[in-house]
Amino acid sequence: MKVYYDWASRTWFSSSCCTLGSNHQPLSIYSPQAARDSFSFSLSLQNGNAGPVIGILTGKGKDQSIAGNGPLFKALQKSILQKSGVSYVFTPEDLKDNSVNGYIYIPRQDKWIEARCPLPHLVYNRVPFRKLEKTEDFHKASRFFNEHAIPFFNPGFLDKFGVYQLLKDHPPLKDYIPETILVTGPKALKDFLSRYNNIYLKPANGSKGKGIYQLIQLEKSISLNGLHDSFSYADYDHFWNQWDTQLTNKPYLAQKAITPAKIEGKRFDFRILAHFSGGSYSVSGIGIRQSQEQDITTHIPNGGVMIPYESVRTKEHDAFIHTAASEAGNLLEKTKGFHGEYSIDAGLTDQGTYVIYEINSKPMSFDEVWIEEKRIEELTRLFISLSGF
């Protein structure tokens, strides 16, 4: 059925008596004149309620403009419209008792309109910054969705050390986790380095490989290698005196380094995208990232390149990836809440054993066009299913 939004009067209306959104907002009966001056949407009808109406929760940047993954939001709106639904983007501050001040993308005009929207049938959490999820506005919005039985999935960012603690106690996945500690002071880190001689230092809340270093205990010195620089120290105490502040000002992890498998002398990693589908968690796409100038990370922003999974594919890789995706989804749901979408960064050692580096609850866009298209398809299907349409 056709539903219209009049931008001037901020009113929703339709040609027949029905309601809109999870709060069943009554729609006004339209007039031909009003329809001409409005934006129209073709929606499904379920027991007199039009939808699905999908809310995409994001945040505001420093200049108070809407932040987040704009291309993803646009692609989702196009896909949702094709499935007889509509989406809008909003921030926690935009949520009212019976309405939301949202932003709707209009593909045919390639523009966003600000609109007074009904409460959504489902909320997809894409808040882009960790600090925003610590605000009272975010917590208030989360409580609101829970109290109103509005499905709210991917409830928050995952902390790397928290994920390590979950995985190491989960038998199907614990063998894939390199030993990891929180850097709490000089002694614990020194003991950890003495035990393994080769370790990684990673920000607990980092992304895209930023802030990662490799710390190596050599026979008569300490070597610290970053993405763009390297340092040498006479001993551990000299190293700690230089890095104490950086390693303790914000949470850092120390993780046993692996000796990675290589293709043509360059390390490679798996980047796995997974979604909840048909009652279980399954793989939507697999990308391979290969390092070029350095062996610390394979992220493309740090000089890595993508190569097709088919070029390295084996039955063993398939089995590991599908087990990791399925088990990670079940574990997250059991311990952290429902995650309809997540990605896994994993690797392979030169001995042929698999390693899980981290799980991301808000995957970045994939550079592989087909994976990103599959992602939009899976999310749209999930939105419609969870919203009851």
C-alpha positions as CSV (number, residue, x, y, z in Angstrom):
1,M,0.0,0.0,0.0
2,K,1.1,3.6,-0.5
3,V,2.0,5.7,2.5
4,Y,2.9,9.4,2.1
5,Y,4.9,11.9,4.1
6,D,4.2,15.6,3.8
7,W,7.4,17.4,4.6
8,A,5.7,20.8,5.1
9,S,3.2,19.6,7.7
10,R,5.4,16.7,9.0
11,T,2.4,14.4,8.6
12,W,2.1,10.8,7.5
13,F,-1.0,9.7,5.6
14,S,-2.4,7.0,3.3
15,S,-5.4,6.2,1.1
16,S,-7.0,3.9,3.7
17,C,-7.4,3.7,7.5
18,C,-4.2,2.1,8.9
19,T,-1.4,2.7,11.3
20,L,2.4,3.0,10.9
21,G,5.3,1.9,13.0
22,S,5.6,-0.2,16.2
23,N,3.6,2.4,18.1
24,H,0.7,2.0,15.6
25,Q,0.6,5.7,14.8
26,P,-2.8,6.4,13.0
27,L,-2.4,7.7,9.5
28,S,-4.4,10.6,8.1
29,I,-6.5,10.1,5.0
30,Y,-4.8,11.7,2.1
31,S,-6.1,14.1,-0.5
32,P,-4.9,14.1,-4.1
33,Q,-3.4,17.6,-3.7
34,A,-1.5,16.5,-0.5
35,A,-0.2,13.4,-2.3
36,R,1.2,15.5,-5.1
37,D,3.3,17.5,-2.6
38,S,4.6,14.5,-0.6
39,F,7.1,11.7,-0.7
40,S,5.5,8.3,-1.2
41,F,6.6,4.8,0.0
42,S,5.1,1.4,-0.9
43,L,4.9,-0.5,2.3
44,S,3.6,-3.9,3.4
45,L,0.4,-4.2,5.5
46,Q,0.2,-6.5,8.6
47,N,-3.0,-6.5,10.5
48,G,-3.7,-2.9,9.5
49,N,-0.2,-1.8,10.4
50,A,2.1,-0.5,7.6
51,G,5.8,-1.3,7.6
52,P,8.3,-2.6,8.2
53,V,9.8,0.7,9.5
54,I,13.5,0.1,10.3
55,G,15.5,2.5,12.5
56,I,19.2,2.8,12.0
57,L,20.8,4.2,15.2
58,T,23.9,6.3,14.6
59,G,25.5,9.3,16.4
60,K,26.6,12.9,15.8
61,G,30.1,14.1,15.1
62,K,32.0,17.0,16.7
63,D,30.1,19.5,14.6
64,Q,26.8,17.9,15.6
65,S,26.1,16.6,12.1
66,I,25.0,13.0,11.6
67,A,27.9,10.7,11.6
68,G,28.3,7.0,10.5
69,N,28.6,5.0,7.3
70,G,26.5,7.0,4.9
71,P,27.0,4.7,1.8
72,L,25.8,1.7,3.9
73,F,22.7,3.6,5.1
74,K,21.9,4.6,1.5
75,A,22.3,1.1,0.2
76,L,20.1,-0.3,3.0
77,Q,17.4,2.2,2.3
78,K,17.4,1.3,-1.4
79,S,17.2,-2.4,-0.6
80,I,14.5,-2.0,2.1
81,L,12.3,0.1,-0.3
82,Q,12.5,-2.7,-2.9
83,K,11.2,-5.1,-0.2
84,S,8.2,-2.8,0.6
85,G,9.7,-1.2,3.8
86,V,11.3,2.1,4.7
87,S,14.2,3.0,6.9
88,Y,15.4,6.1,8.7
89,V,18.6,7.1,10.4
90,F,18.5,8.7,13.9
91,T,20.5,9.4,17.0
92,P,19.7,8.6,20.6
93,E,18.9,12.3,21.2
94,D,16.3,12.1,18.5
95,L,14.1,9.5,20.3
96,K,10.9,10.8,21.8
97,D,8.1,8.9,23.7
98,N,5.9,8.4,20.6
99,S,8.0,9.6,17.7
100,V,11.6,9.9,16.3
101,N,13.2,12.9,14.6
102,G,14.8,10.9,11.8
103,Y,16.4,11.3,8.4
104,I,15.0,9.4,5.4
105,Y,17.1,8.9,2.3
106,I,15.2,9.5,-1.0
107,P,17.1,7.5,-3.7
108,R,15.3,9.0,-6.7
109,Q,16.4,12.5,-5.7
110,D,19.6,11.4,-4.0
111,K,18.8,13.5,-0.9
112,W,18.0,13.1,2.8
113,I,14.9,14.6,4.3
114,E,14.4,15.3,8.0
115,A,11.1,13.7,9.1
116,R,9.0,13.1,12.2
117,C,8.9,9.3,12.1
118,P,6.9,6.7,14.0
119,L,8.7,4.3,16.4
120,P,10.5,1.7,14.4
121,H,9.6,-2.0,14.3
122,L,13.4,-2.8,14.7
123,V,16.6,-0.9,15.5
124,Y,20.0,-1.7,13.9
125,N,22.8,-0.3,16.0
126,R,25.4,1.5,14.0
127,V,26.6,4.1,16.5
128,P,30.0,4.8,15.2
129,F,32.0,5.8,18.3
130,R,32.6,3.8,21.5
131,K,32.4,7.0,23.6
132,L,28.8,7.6,22.3
133,E,27.7,4.2,23.7
134,K,28.9,5.3,27.1
135,T,26.5,8.3,27.2
136,E,23.3,8.4,29.2
137,D,21.3,9.2,26.0
138,F,22.5,5.8,24.5
139,H,21.7,3.9,27.7
140,K,18.3,5.6,27.9
141,A,17.5,4.7,24.2
142,S,18.6,1.0,24.9
143,R,16.2,0.8,27.9
144,F,13.4,2.4,25.8
145,F,13.7,-0.3,23.0
146,N,13.8,-3.0,25.6
147,E,10.7,-1.7,27.5
148,H,8.8,-1.3,24.2
149,A,9.8,-4.8,23.0
150,I,11.5,-3.3,19.9
151,P,14.2,-5.6,18.6
152,F,17.6,-4.0,19.0
153,F,20.5,-5.9,17.6
154,N,24.2,-5.6,17.8
155,P,23.9,-4.0,21.3
156,G,27.4,-2.5,21.4
157,F,31.0,-2.5,20.5
158,L,33.1,-5.5,21.6
159,D,36.2,-5.1,23.8
160,K,39.1,-7.1,22.5
161,F,40.1,-8.5,25.9
162,G,36.5,-9.2,26.8
163,V,36.2,-11.3,23.5
164,Y,39.5,-13.1,24.4
165,Q,38.1,-14.0,27.8
166,L,34.9,-15.3,26.2
167,L,36.7,-17.4,23.6
168,K,39.3,-18.9,25.9
169,D,36.5,-20.5,28.0
170,H,34.5,-21.7,25.0
171,P,35.7,-25.2,24.1
172,P,34.9,-25.1,20.3
173,L,37.0,-22.0,19.9
174,K,39.5,-21.8,22.7
175,D,42.3,-23.6,20.8
176,Y,42.2,-20.8,18.2
177,I,43.1,-18.0,20.7
178,P,46.7,-16.9,21.2
179,E,47.4,-16.2,24.9
180,T,46.6,-12.6,25.7
181,I,47.0,-10.4,28.8
182,L,46.0,-6.9,29.7
183,V,49.0,-4.6,30.1
184,T,48.6,-3.5,33.8
185,G,52.2,-2.7,34.6
186,P,55.9,-3.4,33.8
187,K,56.3,-6.7,35.6
188,A,53.4,-8.6,34.0
189,L,54.4,-7.5,30.6
190,K,58.1,-8.3,31.2
191,D,57.2,-11.8,32.3
192,F,54.9,-12.3,29.3
193,L,57.7,-11.1,26.9
194,S,60.2,-13.4,28.7
195,R,57.9,-16.3,28.2
196,Y,57.3,-15.8,24.4
197,N,60.1,-13.5,23.2
198,N,57.8,-12.3,20.4
199,I,54.5,-10.6,21.2
200,Y,52.0,-8.0,19.8
201,L,50.9,-4.9,21.7
202,K,47.4,-3.9,20.7
203,P,44.9,-1.1,21.9
204,A,42.0,-3.0,23.5
205,N,39.6,-0.7,21.7
206,G,41.5,-0.1,18.5
207,S,40.5,-0.7,14.9
208,K,42.0,-0.8,11.4
209,G,45.4,-1.9,12.8
210,K,46.0,1.5,14.4
211,G,48.4,1.5,17.4
212,I,49.7,-2.1,16.9
213,Y,53.3,-2.9,17.7
214,Q,55.5,-6.1,17.7
215,L,57.8,-6.4,20.7
216,I,60.7,-8.8,20.3
217,Q,63.2,-9.9,23.0
218,L,66.6,-10.3,21.2
219,E,69.7,-11.7,22.7
220,K,71.1,-8.3,23.9
221,S,68.3,-5.8,23.1
222,I,64.6,-5.2,22.7
223,S,63.1,-4.4,19.3
224,L,59.8,-2.6,18.9
225,N,58.3,-2.5,15.4
226,G,55.3,-0.4,14.3
227,L,53.5,0.0,11.0
228,H,55.7,3.0,10.1
229,D,58.6,3.0,12.5
230,S,61.0,0.8,14.5
231,F,62.8,1.3,17.8
232,S,65.7,-0.5,19.6
233,Y,66.3,-0.5,23.3
234,A,69.3,-1.8,25.4
235,D,66.9,-3.7,27.7
236,Y,63.4,-4.0,28.9
237,D,63.6,-1.1,31.5
238,H,64.7,1.3,28.8
239,F,61.8,0.3,26.6
240,W,59.3,0.6,29.5
241,N,60.5,4.1,30.5
242,Q,59.8,5.3,27.0
243,W,56.4,3.5,26.5
244,D,54.9,3.5,30.1
245,T,52.5,6.4,29.4
246,Q,51.2,5.1,26.1
247,L,50.6,1.6,27.3
248,T,48.9,2.6,30.5
249,N,46.9,5.7,29.6
250,K,44.4,3.6,27.7
251,P,43.9,-0.2,27.8
252,Y,46.5,-2.2,25.9
253,L,46.7,-5.9,25.3
254,A,49.8,-8.1,24.9
255,Q,49.3,-11.1,22.7
256,K,51.6,-14.0,21.9
257,A,52.8,-13.5,18.3
258,I,52.3,-16.3,15.7
259,T,54.6,-17.2,12.8
260,P,52.1,-16.7,10.0
261,A,51.7,-18.8,6.9
262,K,52.7,-16.8,3.8
263,I,51.9,-16.6,0.1
264,E,54.9,-15.6,-2.0
265,G,56.7,-14.5,1.2
266,K,53.8,-12.3,2.4
267,R,51.5,-13.1,5.4
268,F,47.7,-13.3,4.8
269,D,44.6,-13.3,7.0
270,F,41.0,-14.2,6.7
271,R,38.3,-11.5,7.0
272,I,34.9,-13.3,7.5
273,L,31.5,-11.7,7.4
274,A,28.6,-13.5,9.1
275,H,24.9,-13.0,9.7
276,F,22.0,-14.7,11.5
277,S,20.1,-16.5,8.8
278,G,17.4,-19.2,9.0
279,G,17.7,-19.7,12.7
280,S,21.5,-20.0,12.8
281,Y,24.7,-18.1,12.2
282,S,26.4,-18.5,8.9
283,V,29.1,-17.1,6.6
284,S,28.0,-14.4,4.1
285,G,31.5,-13.6,2.7
286,I,35.2,-14.4,3.0
287,G,37.9,-12.0,2.0
288,I,41.7,-12.5,2.1
289,R,44.0,-9.7,3.1
290,Q,47.7,-9.9,2.4
291,S,50.4,-7.7,3.8
292,Q,52.9,-6.0,1.5
293,E,55.4,-3.6,3.2
294,Q,55.2,-5.0,6.8
295,D,54.1,-8.2,8.5
296,I,52.3,-6.6,11.5
297,T,48.8,-6.2,10.0
298,T,47.1,-7.0,6.7
299,H,44.5,-4.1,6.8
300,I,44.1,-2.4,3.4
301,P,44.5,1.1,5.0
302,N,47.9,0.0,6.1
303,G,49.1,-1.2,2.7
304,G,47.5,-4.6,2.6
305,V,45.9,-5.9,-0.6
306,M,42.8,-8.1,-1.1
307,I,43.1,-11.4,-3.0
308,P,40.2,-13.8,-3.8
309,Y,39.4,-16.5,-1.3
310,E,39.3,-19.0,-4.1
311,S,43.0,-18.6,-4.6
312,V,43.8,-20.1,-1.2
313,R,40.6,-22.1,-0.5
314,T,40.9,-25.6,1.0
315,K,38.4,-27.9,2.7
316,E,40.2,-27.3,6.0
317,H,39.9,-23.5,5.6
318,D,36.1,-23.9,4.8
319,A,35.6,-26.1,7.9
320,F,37.4,-23.7,10.2
321,I,35.7,-20.6,8.9
322,H,32.2,-22.1,9.1
323,T,32.8,-23.4,12.6
324,A,34.2,-20.1,13.8
325,A,31.3,-18.1,12.4
326,S,28.6,-20.4,13.8
327,E,30.2,-20.7,17.3
328,A,31.0,-17.0,17.6
329,G,27.4,-16.1,16.8
330,N,26.0,-18.5,19.4
331,L,28.6,-17.4,22.0
332,L,27.9,-13.7,21.4
333,E,24.1,-14.2,21.7
334,K,24.5,-16.2,24.9
335,T,26.8,-13.7,26.6
336,K,26.4,-10.3,25.0
337,G,22.9,-10.2,23.3
338,F,21.7,-10.9,19.8
339,H,24.2,-10.0,17.1
340,G,22.6,-10.3,13.7
341,E,25.9,-9.3,12.0
342,Y,29.6,-9.5,12.9
343,S,32.9,-10.1,11.3
344,I,35.9,-12.2,12.4
345,D,39.6,-11.5,11.7
346,A,41.5,-14.7,11.7
347,G,44.9,-16.1,10.5
348,L,46.9,-19.2,9.8
349,T,50.3,-20.2,11.3
350,D,53.1,-21.7,9.3
351,Q,52.3,-24.9,11.1
352,G,48.8,-24.9,9.6
353,T,46.9,-24.0,12.8
354,Y,44.2,-21.4,12.8
355,V,44.1,-18.2,15.0
356,I,41.2,-15.9,15.8
357,Y,42.4,-12.3,16.3
358,E,39.2,-10.5,17.0
359,I,35.5,-10.3,16.5
360,N,33.8,-7.1,15.4
361,S,30.2,-6.2,16.2
362,K,30.1,-3.3,13.7
363,P,32.0,-4.5,10.6
364,M,33.6,-2.0,8.3
365,S,32.6,-2.1,4.6
366,F,34.2,-4.8,2.6
367,D,36.2,-3.8,-0.5
368,E,34.8,-6.9,-2.3
369,V,31.7,-5.5,-4.1
370,W,30.0,-8.9,-4.1
371,I,30.4,-9.3,-0.3
372,E,29.0,-5.8,0.3
373,E,26.0,-6.6,-1.9
374,K,25.4,-9.9,-0.1
375,R,25.7,-8.0,3.2
376,I,22.9,-5.6,2.2
377,E,20.8,-8.5,1.0
378,E,21.3,-10.4,4.3
379,L,20.6,-7.4,6.5
380,T,17.4,-6.5,4.6
381,R,16.1,-10.1,4.9
382,L,17.0,-10.0,8.6
383,F,15.2,-6.7,9.2
384,I,12.0,-7.9,7.6
385,S,12.1,-11.2,9.4
386,L,12.8,-9.7,12.9
387,S,10.3,-6.9,12.4
388,G,7.4,-9.4,11.9
389,F,6.8,-8.6,8.2
